[in-house]
Amino acid sequence: MIHHRLEISFRTLYILMILHEENSLFWLTSPSAVKRK
């Protein structure tokens, strides 16, 4: 049970990190996209 919980928490952390990276990339690229327009 404990190992299973750890696995789930690591997966959620990994997904959160990916989402955070995508969001930061989006916020970094959106101002430049707005400036291009």
PDB file of N, CA, C, O and CB in Angstrom:
ATOM      1  N   MET A   1       0.834  -1.209   0.000  1.00  0.00           N
ATOM      2  CA  MET A   1       0.000   0.000   0.000  1.00  0.00           C
ATOM      3  C   MET A   1       0.863   1.251   0.000  1.00  0.00           C
ATOM      4  O   MET A   1       0.631   2.176  -0.779  1.00  0.00           O
ATOM      5  CB  MET A   1      -0.941   0.010   1.216  1.00  0.00           C
ATOM      6  N   ILE A   2       1.866   1.276   0.882  1.00  0.00           N
ATOM      7  CA  ILE A   2       2.715   2.478   0.970  1.00  0.00           C
ATOM      8  C   ILE A   2       3.461   2.689  -0.346  1.00  0.00           C
ATOM      9  O   ILE A   2       3.553   3.809  -0.848  1.00  0.00           O
ATOM     10  CB  ILE A   2       3.727   2.358   2.151  1.00  0.00           C
ATOM     11  N   HIS A   3       3.993   1.595  -0.896  1.00  0.00           N
ATOM     12  CA  HIS A   3       4.725   1.727  -2.169  1.00  0.00           C
ATOM     13  C   HIS A   3       3.787   2.229  -3.255  1.00  0.00           C
ATOM     14  O   HIS A   3       4.173   3.062  -4.075  1.00  0.00           O
ATOM     15  CB  HIS A   3       5.359   0.371  -2.590  1.00  0.00           C
ATOM     16  N   HIS A   4       2.565   1.730  -3.266  1.00  0.00           N
ATOM     17  CA  HIS A   4       1.599   2.159  -4.275  1.00  0.00           C
ATOM     18  C   HIS A   4       1.314   3.657  -4.120  1.00  0.00           C
ATOM     19  O   HIS A   4       1.236   4.383  -5.111  1.00  0.00           O
ATOM     20  CB  HIS A   4       0.285   1.339  -4.159  1.00  0.00           C
ATOM     21  N   ARG A   5       1.160   4.112  -2.874  1.00  0.00           N
ATOM     22  CA  ARG A   5       0.898   5.540  -2.640  1.00  0.00           C
ATOM     23  C   ARG A   5       2.071   6.379  -3.108  1.00  0.00           C
ATOM     24  O   ARG A   5       1.881   7.440  -3.702  1.00  0.00           O
ATOM     25  CB  ARG A   5       0.619   5.809  -1.151  1.00  0.00           C
ATOM     26  N   LEU A   6       3.281   5.911  -2.846  1.00  0.00           N
ATOM     27  CA  LEU A   6       4.470   6.651  -3.287  1.00  0.00           C
ATOM     28  C   LEU A   6       4.497   6.751  -4.802  1.00  0.00           C
ATOM     29  O   LEU A   6       4.814   7.799  -5.365  1.00  0.00           O
ATOM     30  CB  LEU A   6       5.758   5.974  -2.775  1.00  0.00           C
ATOM     31  N   GLU A   7       4.162   5.647  -5.448  1.00  0.00           N
ATOM     32  CA  GLU A   7       4.165   5.649  -6.912  1.00  0.00           C
ATOM     33  C   GLU A   7       3.175   6.677  -7.443  1.00  0.00           C
ATOM     34  O   GLU A   7       3.483   7.418  -8.377  1.00  0.00           O
ATOM     35  CB  GLU A   7       3.826   4.247  -7.459  1.00  0.00           C
ATOM     36  N   ILE A   8       1.993   6.721  -6.851  1.00  0.00           N
ATOM     37  CA  ILE A   8       0.969   7.674  -7.299  1.00  0.00           C
ATOM     38  C   ILE A   8       1.447   9.098  -7.051  1.00  0.00           C
ATOM     39  O   ILE A   8       1.288   9.963  -7.913  1.00  0.00           O
ATOM     40  CB  ILE A   8      -0.381   7.421  -6.572  1.00  0.00           C
ATOM     41  N   SER A   9       2.033   9.353  -5.877  1.00  0.00           N
ATOM     42  CA  SER A   9       2.482  10.715  -5.566  1.00  0.00           C
ATOM     43  C   SER A   9       3.593  11.135  -6.524  1.00  0.00           C
ATOM     44  O   SER A   9       3.628  12.287  -6.957  1.00  0.00           O
ATOM     45  CB  SER A   9       2.972  10.809  -4.099  1.00  0.00           C
ATOM     46  N   PHE A  10       4.495  10.222  -6.860  1.00  0.00           N
ATOM     47  CA  PHE A  10       5.564  10.562  -7.808  1.00  0.00           C
ATOM     48  C   PHE A  10       4.984  10.853  -9.187  1.00  0.00           C
ATOM     49  O   PHE A  10       5.442  11.759  -9.883  1.00  0.00           O
ATOM     50  CB  PHE A  10       6.597   9.418  -7.897  1.00  0.00           C
ATOM     51  N   ARG A  11       3.982  10.085  -9.573  1.00  0.00           N
ATOM     52  CA  ARG A  11       3.353  10.332 -10.884  1.00  0.00           C
ATOM     53  C   ARG A  11       2.693  11.697 -10.895  1.00  0.00           C
ATOM     54  O   ARG A  11       2.832  12.445 -11.863  1.00  0.00           O
ATOM     55  CB  ARG A  11       2.312   9.234 -11.218  1.00  0.00           C
ATOM     56  N   THR A  12       1.974  12.034  -9.826  1.00  0.00           N
ATOM     57  CA  THR A  12       1.296  13.334  -9.787  1.00  0.00           C
ATOM     58  C   THR A  12       2.318  14.462  -9.778  1.00  0.00           C
ATOM     59  O   THR A  12       2.111  15.487 -10.428  1.00  0.00           O
ATOM     60  CB  THR A  12       0.379  13.436  -8.550  1.00  0.00           C
ATOM     61  N   LEU A  13       3.424  14.287  -9.046  1.00  0.00           N
ATOM     62  CA  LEU A  13       4.478  15.303  -9.036  1.00  0.00           C
ATOM     63  C   LEU A  13       5.051  15.473 -10.437  1.00  0.00           C
ATOM     64  O   LEU A  13       5.272  16.596 -10.888  1.00  0.00           O
ATOM     65  CB  LEU A  13       5.597  14.925  -8.037  1.00  0.00           C
ATOM     66  N   TYR A  14       5.292  14.358 -11.126  1.00  0.00           N
ATOM     67  CA  TYR A  14       5.839  14.414 -12.486  1.00  0.00           C
ATOM     68  C   TYR A  14       4.885  15.142 -13.419  1.00  0.00           C
ATOM     69  O   TYR A  14       5.302  15.987 -14.211  1.00  0.00           O
ATOM     70  CB  TYR A  14       6.120  13.000 -13.017  1.00  0.00           C
ATOM     71  N   ILE A  15       3.597  14.808 -13.322  1.00  0.00           N
ATOM     72  CA  ILE A  15       2.599  15.466 -14.183  1.00  0.00           C
ATOM     73  C   ILE A  15       2.526  16.951 -13.858  1.00  0.00           C
ATOM     74  O   ILE A  15       2.453  17.783 -14.762  1.00  0.00           O
ATOM     75  CB  ILE A  15       1.201  14.812 -14.012  1.00  0.00           C
ATOM     76  N   LEU A  16       2.547  17.292 -12.555  1.00  0.00           N
ATOM     77  CA  LEU A  16       2.492  18.705 -12.164  1.00  0.00           C
ATOM     78  C   LEU A  16       3.702  19.452 -12.702  1.00  0.00           C
ATOM     79  O   LEU A  16       3.573  20.585 -13.166  1.00  0.00           O
ATOM     80  CB  LEU A  16       2.419  18.846 -10.632  1.00  0.00           C
ATOM     81  N   MET A  17       4.873  18.833 -12.646  1.00  0.00           N
ATOM     82  CA  MET A  17       6.083  19.479 -13.165  1.00  0.00           C
ATOM     83  C   MET A  17       5.952  19.721 -14.664  1.00  0.00           C
ATOM     84  O   MET A  17       6.306  20.793 -15.153  1.00  0.00           O
ATOM     85  CB  MET A  17       7.333  18.619 -12.870  1.00  0.00           C
ATOM     86  N   ILE A  18       5.445  18.731 -15.395  1.00  0.00           N
ATOM     87  CA  ILE A  18       5.274  18.883 -16.844  1.00  0.00           C
ATOM     88  C   ILE A  18       4.286  20.016 -17.127  1.00  0.00           C
ATOM     89  O   ILE A  18       4.530  20.861 -17.989  1.00  0.00           O
ATOM     90  CB  ILE A  18       4.779  17.550 -17.489  1.00  0.00           C
ATOM     91  N   LEU A  19       3.166  20.025 -16.392  1.00  0.00           N
ATOM     92  CA  LEU A  19       2.172  21.082 -16.607  1.00  0.00           C
ATOM     93  C   LEU A  19       2.777  22.438 -16.287  1.00  0.00           C
ATOM     94  O   LEU A  19       2.530  23.410 -17.000  1.00  0.00           O
ATOM     95  CB  LEU A  19       0.914  20.840 -15.744  1.00  0.00           C
ATOM     96  N   HIS A  20       3.568  22.515 -15.222  1.00  0.00           N
ATOM     97  CA  HIS A  20       4.185  23.784 -14.839  1.00  0.00           C
ATOM     98  C   HIS A  20       5.159  24.247 -15.919  1.00  0.00           C
ATOM     99  O   HIS A  20       5.210  25.432 -16.248  1.00  0.00           O
ATOM    100  CB  HIS A  20       4.911  23.649 -13.483  1.00  0.00           C
ATOM    101  N   GLU A  21       5.925  23.319 -16.464  1.00  0.00           N
ATOM    102  CA  GLU A  21       6.866  23.691 -17.535  1.00  0.00           C
ATOM    103  C   GLU A  21       6.102  24.186 -18.751  1.00  0.00           C
ATOM    104  O   GLU A  21       6.479  25.189 -19.357  1.00  0.00           O
ATOM    105  CB  GLU A  21       7.769  22.491 -17.923  1.00  0.00           C
ATOM    106  N   GLU A  22       5.028  23.486 -19.113  1.00  0.00           N
ATOM    107  CA  GLU A  22       4.232  23.910 -20.275  1.00  0.00           C
ATOM    108  C   GLU A  22       3.629  25.282 -20.025  1.00  0.00           C
ATOM    109  O   GLU A  22       3.601  26.118 -20.928  1.00  0.00           O
ATOM    110  CB  GLU A  22       3.114  22.885 -20.583  1.00  0.00           C
ATOM    111  N   ASN A  23       3.145  25.528 -18.805  1.00  0.00           N
ATOM    112  CA  ASN A  23       2.553  26.827 -18.494  1.00  0.00           C
ATOM    113  C   ASN A  23       3.607  27.926 -18.563  1.00  0.00           C
ATOM    114  O   ASN A  23       3.355  28.992 -19.125  1.00  0.00           O
ATOM    115  CB  ASN A  23       1.897  26.804 -17.103  1.00  0.00           C
ATOM    116  N   SER A  24       4.787  27.676 -17.995  1.00  0.00           N
ATOM    117  CA  SER A  24       5.836  28.692 -18.015  1.00  0.00           C
ATOM    118  C   SER A  24       6.277  28.957 -19.455  1.00  0.00           C
ATOM    119  O   SER A  24       6.513  30.103 -19.838  1.00  0.00           O
ATOM    120  CB  SER A  24       7.044  28.251 -17.148  1.00  0.00           C
ATOM    121  N   LEU A  25       6.386  27.885 -20.254  1.00  0.00           N
ATOM    122  CA  LEU A  25       6.741  28.078 -21.663  1.00  0.00           C
ATOM    123  C   LEU A  25       5.660  28.886 -22.364  1.00  0.00           C
ATOM    124  O   LEU A  25       5.960  29.762 -23.176  1.00  0.00           O
ATOM    125  CB  LEU A  25       6.942  26.718 -22.374  1.00  0.00           C
ATOM    126  N   PHE A  26       4.401  28.592 -22.050  1.00  0.00           N
ATOM    127  CA  PHE A  26       3.296  29.319 -22.674  1.00  0.00           C
ATOM    128  C   PHE A  26       3.369  30.801 -22.291  1.00  0.00           C
ATOM    129  O   PHE A  26       3.206  31.675 -23.142  1.00  0.00           O
ATOM    130  CB  PHE A  26       1.928  28.711 -22.251  1.00  0.00           C
ATOM    131  N   TRP A  27       3.616  31.075 -21.003  1.00  0.00           N
ATOM    132  CA  TRP A  27       3.669  32.474 -20.568  1.00  0.00           C
ATOM    133  C   TRP A  27       4.904  33.169 -21.126  1.00  0.00           C
ATOM    134  O   TRP A  27       4.896  34.384 -21.322  1.00  0.00           O
ATOM    135  CB  TRP A  27       3.662  32.563 -19.033  1.00  0.00           C
ATOM    136  N   LEU A  28       5.969  32.408 -21.383  1.00  0.00           N
ATOM    137  CA  LEU A  28       7.174  33.024 -21.966  1.00  0.00           C
ATOM    138  C   LEU A  28       6.959  33.326 -23.445  1.00  0.00           C
ATOM    139  O   LEU A  28       7.453  34.332 -23.955  1.00  0.00           O
ATOM    140  CB  LEU A  28       8.404  32.099 -21.788  1.00  0.00           C
ATOM    141  N   THR A  29       6.230  32.466 -24.124  1.00  0.00           N
ATOM    142  CA  THR A  29       6.053  32.643 -25.570  1.00  0.00           C
ATOM    143  C   THR A  29       4.847  33.527 -25.894  1.00  0.00           C
ATOM    144  O   THR A  29       4.808  34.133 -26.964  1.00  0.00           O
ATOM    145  CB  THR A  29       5.894  31.284 -26.249  1.00  0.00           C
ATOM    146  N   SER A  30       3.865  33.612 -24.996  1.00  0.00           N
ATOM    147  CA  SER A  30       2.666  34.399 -25.313  1.00  0.00           C
ATOM    148  C   SER A  30       2.969  35.894 -25.447  1.00  0.00           C
ATOM    149  O   SER A  30       2.432  36.519 -26.361  1.00  0.00           O
ATOM    150  CB  SER A  30       1.607  34.187 -24.237  1.00  0.00           C
ATOM    151  N   PRO A  31       3.801  36.507 -24.588  1.00  0.00           N
ATOM    152  CA  PRO A  31       4.102  37.937 -24.793  1.00  0.00           C
ATOM    153  C   PRO A  31       4.750  38.192 -26.149  1.00  0.00           C
ATOM    154  O   PRO A  31       4.421  39.173 -26.816  1.00  0.00           O
ATOM    155  CB  PRO A  31       5.023  38.450 -23.682  1.00  0.00           C
ATOM    156  N   SER A  32       5.658  37.328 -26.558  1.00  0.00           N
ATOM    157  CA  SER A  32       6.302  37.517 -27.867  1.00  0.00           C
ATOM    158  C   SER A  32       5.271  37.354 -28.978  1.00  0.00           C
ATOM    159  O   SER A  32       5.322  38.065 -29.981  1.00  0.00           O
ATOM    160  CB  SER A  32       7.471  36.509 -28.062  1.00  0.00           C
ATOM    161  N   ALA A  33       4.335  36.423 -28.804  1.00  0.00           N
ATOM    162  CA  ALA A  33       3.284  36.229 -29.814  1.00  0.00           C
ATOM    163  C   ALA A  33       2.390  37.467 -29.868  1.00  0.00           C
ATOM    164  O   ALA A  33       1.956  37.887 -30.940  1.00  0.00           O
ATOM    165  CB  ALA A  33       2.435  34.956 -29.500  1.00  0.00           C
ATOM    166  N   VAL A  34       2.124  38.040 -28.702  1.00  0.00           N
ATOM    167  CA  VAL A  34       1.286  39.252 -28.669  1.00  0.00           C
ATOM    168  C   VAL A  34       2.043  40.413 -29.319  1.00  0.00           C
ATOM    169  O   VAL A  34       1.453  41.219 -30.038  1.00  0.00           O
ATOM    170  CB  VAL A  34       0.883  39.616 -27.198  1.00  0.00           C
ATOM    171  N   LYS A  35       3.344  40.491 -29.064  1.00  0.00           N
ATOM    172  CA  LYS A  35       4.143  41.577 -29.652  1.00  0.00           C
ATOM    173  C   LYS A  35       4.189  41.447 -31.180  1.00  0.00           C
ATOM    174  O   LYS A  35       4.180  42.448 -31.896  1.00  0.00           O
ATOM    175  CB  LYS A  35       5.585  41.569 -29.069  1.00  0.00           C
ATOM    176  N   ARG A  36       4.238  40.203 -31.670  1.00  0.00           N
ATOM    177  CA  ARG A  36       4.277  40.003 -33.129  1.00  0.00           C
ATOM    178  C   ARG A  36       3.005  40.551 -33.774  1.00  0.00           C
ATOM    179  O   ARG A  36       3.051  41.120 -34.865  1.00  0.00           O
ATOM    180  CB  ARG A  36       4.446  38.497 -33.473  1.00  0.00           C
ATOM    181  N   LYS A  37       1.876  40.378 -33.098  1.00  0.00           N
ATOM    182  CA  LYS A  37       0.616  40.883 -33.653  1.00  0.00           C
ATOM    183  C   LYS A  37       0.621  42.415 -33.582  1.00  0.00           C
ATOM    184  O   LYS A  37      -0.346  43.055 -33.996  1.00  0.00           O
ATOM    185  CB  LYS A  37      -0.619  40.290 -32.880  1.00  0.00           C
TER     186      LYS A  37
END
